[in-house]
Amino acid sequence: MINNLQRMQEEHEFLVPPELEKQLLTQVNHMNVFGRVVELFIPNALQTAARIIGGSEEQGPADFGDNRQPDALEDLPEWRIPPARGSR
């Protein structure tokens, strides 16, 4: 026994020509592959561009060799002090 939704589905399945269906499935497949490529490479490209332009905060603590804190600002030139740290 076929219910109304199955009957409607069967009627609409035959409305799309096979060539058009193949073309649409090909386009959807290409868009899926393109989306995966964008998802994989664009974040890394943007992260690389951000590091080139503005540096990176993912660097570990600096090794000063004499156990100074990496936040020590007294030996840095004025132009190297980040604005958020304020003046000396």
C-alpha positions in Angstrom: 0.0 0.0 0.0 1.4 3.4 -1.0 0.6 6.5 1.0 0.2 9.9 -0.5 3.7 11.1 0.2 5.2 8.1 -1.6 2.9 8.6 -4.5 3.9 12.3 -4.7 7.6 11.4 -4.5 7.2 8.9 -7.4 5.4 11.4 -9.5 8.1 14.1 -9.0 11.0 11.7 -9.5 10.1 11.3 -13.2 9.8 15.1 -13.8 13.5 15.7 -13.8 15.3 14.6 -17.0 18.3 12.3 -16.4 20.7 14.7 -18.1 19.7 17.5 -15.8 19.9 15.3 -12.8 23.4 14.2 -13.8 24.5 17.8 -14.3 23.0 18.9 -11.0 24.7 16.0 -9.1 28.0 16.9 -10.8 27.7 20.5 -9.7 26.8 19.5 -6.2 29.8 17.2 -6.1 32.1 19.9 -7.3 30.8 22.4 -4.8 31.2 19.8 -2.0 34.9 19.2 -3.0 35.5 23.0 -3.3 33.9 23.5 0.2 36.2 20.9 1.7 39.3 22.5 0.0 38.2 25.9 1.3 37.6 24.5 4.8 41.0 22.9 4.8 43.2 25.5 3.3 41.7 29.0 3.9 42.0 29.0 7.7 45.7 28.1 7.4 46.2 30.8 4.7 44.5 33.4 6.8 46.5 32.4 9.9 49.7 32.6 7.9 48.8 36.0 6.5 48.0 37.2 10.1 51.3 36.0 11.3 53.1 37.7 8.5 51.3 41.0 9.1 51.0 41.1 12.8 53.1 38.4 14.3 52.0 35.5 16.4 50.9 35.1 20.0 51.4 31.4 19.9 55.1 31.6 20.6 56.2 30.2 23.8 57.9 32.1 26.6 61.2 33.6 25.6 64.3 31.9 27.1 66.3 34.8 28.5 68.9 32.5 30.1 69.1 34.4 33.4 65.6 33.4 34.7 64.1 36.8 34.0 60.3 37.0 33.5 59.3 37.3 29.9 57.2 40.3 30.9 60.3 42.3 31.9 60.0 45.6 30.0 62.8 47.5 31.5 65.4 46.4 28.8 63.1 46.8 25.8 63.3 49.9 23.6 60.3 52.2 23.8 58.9 51.1 20.4 58.9 47.4 21.4 56.5 47.9 24.4 53.0 46.8 23.4 50.4 49.6 23.9 48.3 47.4 26.3 51.3 47.3 28.7 51.4 51.0 29.1 54.4 53.2 29.5 57.3 52.5 31.8 
